[in-house]
Amino acid sequence: MEFKLEAHRIVSISLGKIYNSRVQRGGIKLHKNLLVSLVLRSARQVYLSDPCPGLYLAGPAGIPAPPPQQQPGEPAAGPPAGWGEPPPPAARASWPETEPQPERPSVSHAPRVGDEVPVTTVTGVGDVLQGGEADATEAAWSRVERPRQAAAREAEGPAGGWGVFPEGSLAARRPCFCPLGGEDPPGTPATTPRTACCCAPRPAEDEPPAPPAVCPRKRGAAGVGGGPAGCPAPGSTPLKKPRRNLEQPPSGGEDDDAEEMETGNVANLISIFGSSFSGLLRKSPGGGREEEEGEESGPEAAEPGQICCDKPVLRDMNPWSTAIVAF
Amino acid sequence: LKCTEKYIYYLSFQSKSDIISTVEFNHTGELLATGDKGGRVVIFQREQESKNQVHRRGEYNVYSTFQSHEPEFDYLKSLEIEEKINKIRWLPQQNAAYFLLSTNDKTVKLWKVSERDKRPEGYNLKDEEGRLRDPATITTLRVPVLRPMDLMVEATPRRVFANAHTYHINSISVNSDYETYMSADDLRINLWNFEITNQSFNIVDIKPANMEELTEVITAAEFHPHHCNTFVYSSSKGTIRLCDMRASALCDRHTKFFEEPEDPSNRSFFSEIISSISDVKFSHSGRYIMTRDYLTVKVWDLNMENRPIETYQVHDYLRSKLCSLYENDCIFDKFECVWNGSDSVIMTGSYNNFFRMFDRNTKRDVTLEASRENSKPRAILKPRKVCVGGKRRKDEISVDSLDFSKKILHTAWHPSENIIAVAATNNLYIFQDKVN
């Protein structure tokens, strides 16, 4: 039991570190974040393997869970319960990478500027959609994947940033509730889980049913309905419905004890991640203020499905996957 | 030198603003270079010993200061590039000028540091202030002459090696051929020729085709001190690979692989982090390599790959505090390690401004502290001790009172004498051993 609590604490701390690394000066440090992800994985393993059924955060009920394709070197995930979906096979968002092909000439000239993005970094200002940042947020905002991909390809230039994830392969994705790109017209309640999406990358995460469809709007030309800057865009109203519907099955279908136990900590992280992401995705550096506001209304976020305004909408999105994916 | 030899607090320089991020003596020990977080390089030069003060060895004084790197912004990737100097490496001196390599996360620069103590005077077309003279007023010709002037030390960037690293550069190492050097980032190592800045050869690439399969990164790399075809690189998994560039153009397949089996009794959430190697250094002899991970320093014999020949505990009392150290990020601190000139003593830093020396022959070790309160000029440094439990003796420090914000990550040892440079945050301390 203590191990589980300890593991949980370590997971929280680790996610916080991953999140903070995004706003670090000098870009995300690959080494440090690799180490943090290893700790995350160990903690998750402990959490999953501890035979304490009441503490599992079960995955969303009714998800057709194809056996997770484990990465070589990934620990056995155990049951899909626990931290929700096991790490998806090809979660591009973990190590956002836009290198289209292995660059290994024996005489390598200086790589073209913009050829590769080691990891994305968000300094909290500016257009996070450029460069490799598109990787991370793109995974989360799968609703408008195809148009975004096109735009991202443009952004990446001839290097073809999405070489690793050609458009056609989007279908074979993790089981979660995120709608496929381009296939869900806004406003359609998505009651059945999608079989393909790119939420929930490698580290442990909670159930990932939240389609953060609001955010793509920020992408302007790329997004469906090209909304104004800022994630909780006013124009997102029609999207709230699908999200609400998707949120309900997970909250209803699982072990309420577990959820209650977890909620407190998760709620805080939700508010941090959710509101801060909205700050990040804004063009203005309003992230700090957002975070404060978010934390104050933490308790609101504890109720998934209670979407009463734009900010909690963000917060109610699966915090783990949102956070990790965005990283 | 016996490592229990007492050190005299010699001289310390306080850098006003910036945290020192690298310290390096040149090959003769005459110069000591420091790089800081603000992208500045400060070079100290040892005074010539004066005849009337035979017993007093030369002090180190500021010789040159220059801005090596500036912060940059990569607009395409929305990435800010820090100006912090990660490493400085000297080239061996081949003429009157000094050359060093300094690098930040992305760009390596070759700097020439030279003295000017003469100035030409008597130009025909310019007057003494440099203003052009009206040619019509020139009626005679003279040959300009060089006249002495106050010594000026100037640093000029001679080469800029840019755009070859996608990830953050952690190491540079000058080859013993003095014509090439390598730069290593998290996933790749590139080989450069000093004369060519628009091309580099990639000699190691551990980037997986699918980044999801990434399990380790390169943490440090160094050329063999004598064999220009051999180099080593360490990984975040605690392994060291020795590569021979004659074997193939791309040294992804190592010639030797050094790894110690993990002790299962020590397994914890943080086992992987603390086994990550933060520094690797060849001995001067070229026969051994020394590695530093979070809690230990290890010496490896190049001829034995399955375990180190020596392991020294730097601060094992931290083993029970790994979770807190993870929380406050200290567990990610990258400590360096150095050999003394004869490879008999090794030194590395710790917290609370402590640094440790281990005598490989006598197996004795000492903990010293670099702090102004405890050091006065010419005072002998007192060995320190950390109390791990039970009754704390006077002068001992308990683990819980250690100041983890005061860390000594960078140290350097004079190549032939017992002079050490210790960087404690933004202070540089230089100690030398007692002269009898």
Interface residues (C-beta under 8 A of the other chain):
Chain A: E6 A7 I10 I13 K17 R25 G26 G27 K29 L30 H31 K32 L34 L35 L38 V39 S42 A43 V46 Q71 P72 G73 P89 A90 A91 R92 S94 W95 P96 E97 E99 P102 R104 P105 S106 V107 S108 H109 A110 P111 V113 G114 D115 E116 V117 P118 T120 T121 V122 T123 G126 D127 V128 Q130 G131 G132 E133 V164 R202
Chain B: D74 L76 K77 S78 L79 E80 I81 E82 K84 D105 A162 N163 A164 T166 Y167 H168 N170 D186 L187 N190 N198 Q199 S200 F201 N202 D205 K207 A209 N210 M211 E212 E213 L214 T215 E216 V217 T219 S236 A249 L250 F269 F270 E272 I273 S276 C323 Y326 E327 D329 F332
